[in-house]
């Protein structure tokens, strides 16, 4: 590993204040979700006195899969609502993973519900398994709200298909993002079918009230946090592009000014979803991290050109209006539990790490930053990092490929050689998924407990 150290003179000594890290509510939330699912199963059980025939068994399997699909569908939308309690306590990347997993389960349950229910109805009508298509057409034509449900189900299938990893990677981000928004329409269309078809809610008014309350609460959260809160934020702070600075080949920083930006509550390590109201960019909203500590009159993002949107940032003119949503993310100082901290950045993942490198409290020697890049020319913001390290007495290291392209050794042994007490550090990490996984394994091998490795991916 090629290493450079900066520091020794602490021009800005800080004493670390003991921060009691917030406990993640992930386990209690998952238990609450499981309890809700158990309640749905109980509702089905209480309204199912006996299941004598084969067609009855199949129809009831369709009922329970439909009820569970409806329950999960509400949770899928809740996970899209950008509720601060989830975004900042659980972490945006974990919520996004929950959303993707819940979406897969929901789609599977919806498909199973349709298949099993139509099969059961077909058997009751004297049709064989091959009559499911004909039975489906008849049900859509005759049952209340089934036409809406069919359209909603079709939308869910399309959204599920474009969200498959290989398919999503072939699509432009903006196309995938806007297709994904049709989830709201799909849920709205299928909701009425849940209430009007079947007997689970007809015979249980309390259950029907709960179902309305569940969907009503989720709708209120979406409207508040996805629509009203961003409108209020942008009307209050009136953000505009101040300047665009080229940091290194293919990497630019965008300086964003506005009114009383400190009241947005942004912290080092967090990110916003940015929309620049310039020709060709108005309908694109992308997540970019703050690359410097927020100031009352200025925010900064630093972006590598890896797609159409990021490549066009260099063309922004001063004065361009900016529409932002956030701040989001849990990769902040509140995660810290130890006196010493190691920050690990891969490529453009340096942006949140640079902000934390500047702001994390600590005395000389408490803060270390390891920056991985392909070459020294790719070390964006290096001069700033060196200055911060010199002022704070912090340690700054880089790891780049050798002239013949050989990758540096970032293993458990090499980490322990460079940082002897690494097992007594908190570690904050940001970078591409493959890099993050390999560093995570090296850190675990070096004795760092998993609870002290903090990572957040913003590829959402």
Order of alpha helices (4+ residues) and beta strands (2+ residues): alpha-alpha-alpha-alpha-alpha-alpha-alpha-alpha-alpha-alpha-beta-beta-beta-beta-beta-alpha-beta-beta-alpha-beta-alpha-beta-alpha-beta-alpha-beta
